[in-house]
Amino acid sequence: GVFTEEGDQKKQNCIRLTFRYWKNTQPCWREAGTSHTLHKMFRPKNKKDGKYSRTMHTKPNVALKGNNCLDVVKINVGGRLFMTKRSTLLSTPGTYFARMLQLSDSKEFFIDRNPKNFQRILDYLRSGVFTEEGMSNYAKALLPADLEFYGITLSTLGLSTSFDSQTCGKNLVLTENNMVVTKSSDPSTAGWNSAVLSAQPIEKCSIRVLTGNCVMIGLAPREGFSCDDENYRRTGYFFYTSNGSLYSGIGDVGTRYNDTLNAGDTISIEYDRTKGTISFAGSSGDKRVAFAGVDGPLHLAIELWNHGSAVQILE
């Protein structure tokens, strides 16, 4: 309740009790005048002149106009109910929630997902802070798929990514906590037959070429990606280290873009989901847009031609 004091010549230090409650997701006010039951807890400053009313005064339920807390959305995630503001769900552009609210004016939604990690994701949208502290192994195992579904990347959360052992070609080996991918040293494995994705969608990442100079580095959706076949002309958006050209599943084949990369060089990738663009920056630091009209959550994607080639994700 909210307590205020009112006074005039006839009534001094009269205490008004106002209750705030919720009805159909809308905040309402209900006002109670001073009463005999209240005076034991709240005594007027001047007891002699103070008067108490035994009448309970109320007014109709009135929603608070112009208050952001009116814009409340109910979300049922796998049977568990969450409530938050529409503005909270729209705080991060390009997410599942932003698209959901753009398509509907409803204030009640059902999401058919395990609610295990949803509270942490919602807390991140509210505060901009995400933590894995206290997460069970089961919850951590669910997190990559949850983040991909909701369109939130690890770089957005301030966490580092790694390669996904479940989306890794049979000729590839992951080491250094899945931060390094190396192709088999067997010469017979040469060719565009070995690819890997990051475990989570990303927006920013830096890669170092450790060995080899025939490497496709880029971003790709998980759907349609093949670990043991070429991808750079079917799906995704790639920079080819050998000739400095661009390749993609939308028609780019050898489009000249930048200088070549050799062993020891690094390249940075930035995906601007708001603008729908992908940019690369080499060792010189010059960043230019390589692809436009890009949409959806994208993973770091690597394809290795040479046997013995290796690249590393830089934290």
C-alpha positions in Angstrom: 0.0 0.0 0.0 0.9 3.7 -0.3 0.3 5.9 2.7 -0.2 9.6 2.5 -1.2 12.2 5.1 -3.9 14.8 4.5 -5.0 17.7 6.7 -7.4 20.6 6.8 -9.1 22.7 9.5 -11.5 19.9 10.4 -9.2 16.9 9.9 -5.6 16.9 10.6 -3.1 14.2 9.8 -5.7 12.0 8.4 -4.1 8.9 6.9 -5.2 7.5 3.6 -4.3 3.9 2.6 -4.2 3.1 -1.1 -3.8 -0.4 -2.3 -2.3 -1.4 -5.7 -3.2 -4.7 -7.2 -3.4 -6.5 -10.5 -6.5 -7.5 -12.5 -6.2 -9.0 -16.0 -2.5 -8.0 -16.1 -3.5 -4.3 -15.5 -2.4 -2.4 -12.4 -5.3 -0.8 -10.6 -5.6 1.4 -7.5 -8.1 0.9 -4.7 -8.3 3.6 -2.1 -9.2 3.1 1.6 -10.0 6.0 3.8 -8.9 6.1 7.4 -10.6 3.6 9.6 -10.8 2.5 13.3 -8.6 -0.5 12.5 -5.8 1.7 11.1 -5.5 4.1 14.0 -3.8 1.6 16.2 -0.9 1.4 13.7 -0.9 4.9 12.4 -1.6 7.6 14.9 -2.0 11.3 14.0 0.6 13.8 15.2 -2.1 15.7 17.1 -4.2 13.0 18.7 -6.6 15.6 20.2 -7.6 17.0 16.9 -7.3 13.8 14.9 -10.5 12.2 13.7 -10.9 8.7 12.4 -13.5 7.6 9.9 -15.1 4.1 10.1 -16.2 4.4 6.4 -14.2 2.6 3.7 -14.1 4.8 0.6 -13.4 3.1 -2.7 -13.2 4.2 -6.3 -13.5 2.2 -9.6 -10.6 0.3 -10.9 -8.6 2.7 -13.0 -5.5 1.7 -15.1 -2.6 4.0 -14.8 -2.5 5.8 -18.1 0.9 6.6 -19.6 2.7 4.2 -17.4 5.0 1.6 -19.0 4.0 -1.0 -16.5 0.6 -1.1 -18.3 2.4 -2.8 -21.3 2.6 -6.2 -19.6 3.0 -9.4 -21.7 2.3 -12.9 -20.4 4.5 -15.6 -21.8 3.8 -19.3 -21.2 7.1 -21.2 -21.8 6.5 -24.9 -21.7 3.8 -24.6 -19.1 5.5 -22.0 -16.9 4.2 -18.5 -16.8 6.4 -15.4 -17.1 5.4 -11.8 -17.1 7.4 -8.8 -18.4 7.1 -5.6 -20.3 6.8 -5.4 -24.0 9.7 -2.9 -24.0 11.9 -5.5 -22.2 11.3 -8.0 -25.0 12.1 -5.4 -27.6 15.3 -4.3 -25.9 17.5 -6.4 -28.1 16.9 -6.0 -31.9 16.6 -9.1 -34.2 15.5 -11.6 -31.5 12.7 -14.1 -31.6 10.8 -11.8 -29.2 11.1 -8.7 -31.4 9.7 -10.7 -34.4 6.9 -12.2 -32.2 5.7 -8.8 -31.1 5.9 -7.3 -34.5 3.6 -10.0 -35.8 1.0 -9.8 -33.1 -0.5 -7.2 -30.7 -1.6 -9.9 -28.3 -0.5 -9.8 -24.7 -0.4 -13.5 -24.2 1.9 -15.9 -25.9 2.9 -19.6 -25.7 6.4 -20.8 -26.5 6.9 -24.5 -26.8 10.3 -24.7 -25.2 11.8 -26.0 -22.0 11.5 -23.2 -19.5 14.8 -24.2 -17.7 16.9 -21.3 -19.1 14.2 -18.8 -19.9 14.4 -16.9 -16.6 18.1 -16.2 -17.2 17.4 -15.1 -20.7 14.6 -12.8 -19.5 16.9 -11.4 -16.8 19.4 -10.6 -19.5 16.8 -8.7 -21.5 16.0 -6.7 -18.3 19.4 -5.9 -17.0 21.9 -6.6 -19.9 23.7 -9.1 -17.6 23.9 -12.8 -18.2 25.6 -15.3 -15.9 26.0 -19.1 -16.0 26.6 -19.2 -12.2 24.6 -22.0 -10.6 23.6 -23.6 -13.9 23.3 -27.3 -13.9 25.1 -29.4 -16.6 21.6 -30.1 -18.1 20.8 -26.4 -18.3 24.2 -25.6 -19.9 23.6 -28.4 -22.5 20.2 -26.8 -23.4 21.6 -23.3 -23.6 23.1 -23.3 -27.2 19.8 -24.5 -28.7 17.8 -22.0 -26.6 20.0 -19.1 -27.6 19.7 -20.1 -31.2 15.9 -20.4 -31.0 15.5 -17.0 -29.3 18.0 -15.3 -31.7 20.5 -14.3 -29.0 24.2 -14.7 -29.5 27.0 -15.5 -27.1 28.9 -12.3 -28.1 25.7 -10.4 -27.2 25.8 -12.0 -23.7 29.5 -11.3 -23.3 30.4 -15.0 -23.5 32.9 -16.7 -25.8 32.0 -19.3 -28.4 33.6 -22.6 -29.4 33.4 -25.2 -32.1 30.5 -27.7 -31.9 31.7 -31.3 -31.7 28.2 -32.4 -32.9 28.5 -30.3 -36.1 32.1 -31.3 -37.0 33.3 -33.2 -40.1 34.7 -36.7 -39.6 38.2 -35.6 -40.9 38.4 -32.8 -38.3 39.8 -32.8 -34.7 38.9 -30.3 -32.0 41.4 -29.4 -29.4 42.1 -26.6 -26.8 38.6 -26.8 -25.3 37.1 -26.9 -28.8 38.7 -23.6 -29.7 41.1 -25.1 -32.4 40.0 -27.2 -35.4 42.6 -29.2 -37.3 42.1 -31.3 -40.5 43.6 -34.8 -40.6 47.2 -35.0 -41.9 46.2 -37.8 -44.3 46.7 -36.4 -47.9 43.7 -38.3 -49.1 41.5 -36.0 -47.1 42.3 -33.0 -49.2 39.2 -31.3 -50.7 36.1 -29.3 -49.6 34.9 -32.2 -47.5 35.5 -31.0 -43.9 33.5 -28.3 -42.2 32.5 -27.2 -38.7 30.1 -24.8 -37.0 30.4 -22.9 -33.7 28.3 -24.3 -30.9 26.3 -21.1 -30.6 25.2 -18.3 -33.0 27.6 -15.4 -33.0 27.7 -11.7 -34.0 31.4 -11.0 -33.5 34.4 -13.3 -33.6 38.1 -13.3 -34.5 39.9 -16.2 -36.2 43.6 -17.0 -36.5 44.8 -19.2 -39.4 47.4 -21.5 -37.7 48.4 -23.6 -40.8 47.3 -23.9 -44.4 46.1 -21.2 -46.7 43.0 -22.7 -48.3 40.4 -21.9 -45.7 36.8 -20.7 -46.0 35.9 -18.5 -43.0 32.4 -17.1 -42.5 28.9 -17.5 -41.1 26.2 -20.0 -41.9 22.8 -21.1 -40.6 22.7 -24.5 -38.9 19.9 -25.7 -41.1 21.2 -27.1 -44.4 24.9 -27.1 -43.3 26.9 -30.2 -44.1 29.9 -31.3 -42.1 31.4 -33.6 -44.8 30.6 -31.7 -48.0 31.2 -28.2 -49.4 28.9 -25.4 -48.2 30.4 -22.2 -49.5 28.4 -22.2 -52.7 25.2 -23.7 -51.2 24.6 -21.9 -47.9 26.3 -19.3 -45.7 28.6 -16.4 -46.3 32.4 -17.0 -46.7 35.7 -15.3 -47.1 38.3 -17.4 -48.9 41.8 -16.9 -47.4 43.7 -18.1 -50.6 42.4 -15.4 -53.0 40.7 -12.9 -50.7 37.3 -13.4 -52.4 33.7 -13.9 -51.3 31.5 -16.9 -51.8 28.0 -17.5 -50.6 24.8 -19.5 -51.1 23.1 -16.4 -52.6 25.3 -16.2 -55.8 28.7 -14.8 -54.8 31.4 -16.8 -56.5 34.9 -15.4 -56.3 33.8 -11.8 -55.8 37.0 -9.8 -55.1 37.0 -8.4 -51.6 40.3 -8.2 -49.7 43.9 -9.3 -49.4 44.8 -13.0 -48.9 45.5 -14.5 -45.5 48.4 -16.7 -44.6 49.4 -18.8 -41.6 49.6 -16.6 -38.6 47.2 -14.0 -39.9 43.9 -13.1 -38.2 40.5 -12.0 -39.5 37.5 -10.6 -37.6 33.9 -11.1 -38.5 31.0 -8.8 -37.5 27.4 -9.5 -38.1 25.1 -6.5 -37.7 21.7 -8.1 -37.2 20.0 -4.7 -37.2 21.3 -3.7 -40.6 21.5 -7.3 -41.9 25.2 -7.0 -42.9 28.3 -9.1 -42.5 31.8 -7.4 -42.5 35.3 -8.8 -42.4 38.4 -7.1 -41.1 41.9 -8.4 -41.8 45.2 -7.7 -39.9 45.1 -4.1 -41.1 41.9 -3.5 -39.2 40.0 -2.1 -42.3 36.4 -3.3 -42.1 34.1 -3.3 -45.0 30.6 -4.7 -45.6 30.9 -8.0 -47.5 27.3 -9.2 -47.5 23.9 -7.4 -47.1 20.3 -8.5 -46.8 21.4 -11.2 -44.2 18.8 -12.5 -41.7 18.5 -15.1 -39.0 20.9 -16.5 -36.4 24.2 -17.5 -37.9 27.1 -19.6 -36.6 30.8 -19.3 -37.2 31.5 -21.7 -40.1 34.9 -23.0 -41.2 35.8 -25.2 -44.2 39.3 -26.6 -44.6 40.8 -27.9 -47.9 44.4 -28.8 -47.1 45.2 -31.8 -44.9 46.8 -30.6 -41.7 45.2 -27.1 -41.9 44.1 -25.5 -38.6 42.4 -22.4 -37.4 41.7 -21.1 -33.9 38.9 -19.0 -32.3 40.4 -16.1 -30.4 38.6 -15.2 -27.2 
